[in-house]
Amino acid sequence: MKRSPITTHVLDTATGRPAAGVPVVLSLETGGAWQELATGVTNDDGRVGDLLPAEHALTPGVYKMRFDTGSYFTAHKVEGFYPYAEIAFEIRDLAAHYHIPLLLSPFGYSTYRGS
């Protein structure tokens, strides 16, 4: 079964658990502005595996994911420092899968190119 060409996974490193319920927005930079392509919310495993339809044709360019970390922390009654995290990345290989994980804590976050 073919999957979305862009997926994400959010882990709450403060609790050691997946971060369920994090709203995510995927956008593409076009002509100096951001065009929203898709939205989703992380599931109980902290994943959004269906952000784009599997048959969605990617185009080369700069994309970003915006994670609404503020609403996640508010829902868990945690005072966080970052109201959102944005990760920009560039797509060149249109046949590749792009997995964009976010490791999250109330006072920091990091990312890497996943598989």
C-alpha positions as CSV (number, residue, x, y, z in Angstrom):
1,M,0.0,0.0,0.0
2,K,1.4,3.4,-1.0
3,R,1.6,6.0,1.7
4,S,1.6,9.8,1.8
5,P,4.8,11.2,0.3
6,I,5.2,13.4,3.4
7,T,4.6,12.1,6.9
8,T,5.5,13.2,10.5
9,H,5.8,11.8,14.0
10,V,5.9,13.8,17.2
11,L,7.4,12.5,20.4
12,D,7.2,14.2,23.7
13,T,10.7,13.7,25.1
14,A,9.6,15.1,28.5
15,T,7.2,12.2,29.0
16,G,8.8,9.6,26.7
17,R,5.5,9.1,24.9
18,P,4.0,10.0,21.5
19,A,2.5,13.4,21.4
20,A,-1.1,12.8,20.4
21,G,-3.4,15.7,19.3
22,V,-0.8,18.0,17.8
23,P,-2.3,20.0,14.9
24,V,0.0,20.1,11.9
25,V,-0.1,22.3,8.8
26,L,1.9,21.5,5.7
27,S,2.7,24.4,3.3
28,L,4.7,25.0,0.1
29,E,6.5,28.2,-0.7
30,T,5.3,29.6,-4.0
31,G,6.3,33.1,-5.3
32,G,7.5,34.2,-1.9
33,A,4.3,33.2,-0.1
34,W,3.2,30.1,1.7
35,Q,0.4,28.0,0.2
36,E,-1.3,25.6,2.6
37,L,-1.4,22.1,1.2
38,A,-2.8,20.0,4.0
39,T,-3.7,19.8,7.7
40,G,-3.8,17.0,10.1
41,V,-3.6,16.1,13.8
42,T,-1.3,13.5,15.3
43,N,-2.9,10.2,16.3
44,D,-2.4,8.2,19.5
45,D,1.0,7.1,18.2
46,G,2.0,10.7,17.6
47,R,1.8,10.2,13.8
48,V,0.2,11.8,10.8
49,G,0.5,9.3,8.1
50,D,-2.1,10.6,5.7
51,L,-1.2,14.2,5.5
52,L,-1.3,14.1,1.7
53,P,-3.1,11.5,-0.5
54,A,-0.7,8.7,-1.5
55,E,-1.1,9.7,-5.2
56,H,-0.2,13.4,-4.5
57,A,2.5,14.5,-6.9
58,L,5.2,16.5,-5.2
59,T,6.9,19.4,-6.8
60,P,10.4,20.6,-6.1
61,G,10.6,23.4,-3.6
62,V,10.7,24.5,0.0
63,Y,8.0,23.1,2.2
64,K,7.3,23.7,5.9
65,M,5.4,22.0,8.7
66,R,3.9,24.1,11.4
67,F,3.2,22.2,14.6
68,D,0.8,23.8,17.1
69,T,2.8,22.9,20.2
70,G,1.0,25.5,22.3
71,S,-2.4,23.8,22.0
72,Y,-0.7,20.4,22.9
73,F,0.9,21.8,26.0
74,T,-2.3,23.6,27.1
75,A,-4.3,20.4,26.7
76,H,-1.8,18.6,29.0
77,K,-1.7,21.5,31.5
78,V,2.0,22.1,30.8
79,E,3.5,25.5,30.5
80,G,5.6,25.4,27.3
81,F,7.9,28.1,25.9
82,Y,7.2,27.6,22.2
83,P,3.7,28.3,21.0
84,Y,4.5,26.6,17.7
85,A,7.4,24.9,15.9
86,E,8.1,25.4,12.2
87,I,10.3,23.1,10.2
88,A,11.3,24.1,6.7
89,F,12.7,21.6,4.3
90,E,13.6,21.3,0.6
91,I,12.3,18.6,-1.7
92,R,14.4,17.8,-4.7
93,D,13.9,14.1,-5.3
94,L,10.3,13.7,-6.3
95,A,10.3,9.9,-6.0
96,A,11.5,10.0,-2.3
97,H,9.5,9.7,0.8
98,Y,9.9,12.6,3.3
99,H,9.4,11.8,7.0
100,I,9.7,14.9,9.3
101,P,9.9,13.9,12.9
102,L,9.6,16.4,15.8
103,L,11.1,15.7,19.2
104,L,9.3,18.0,21.6
105,S,9.7,19.2,25.2
106,P,8.2,22.2,27.0
107,F,11.5,24.2,26.5
108,G,13.0,22.8,23.3
109,Y,12.5,20.8,20.2
110,S,14.6,19.2,17.5
111,T,14.1,17.4,14.2
112,Y,15.9,15.3,11.6
113,R,15.3,13.6,8.3
114,G,13.5,10.4,9.1
115,S,12.8,7.4,7.0
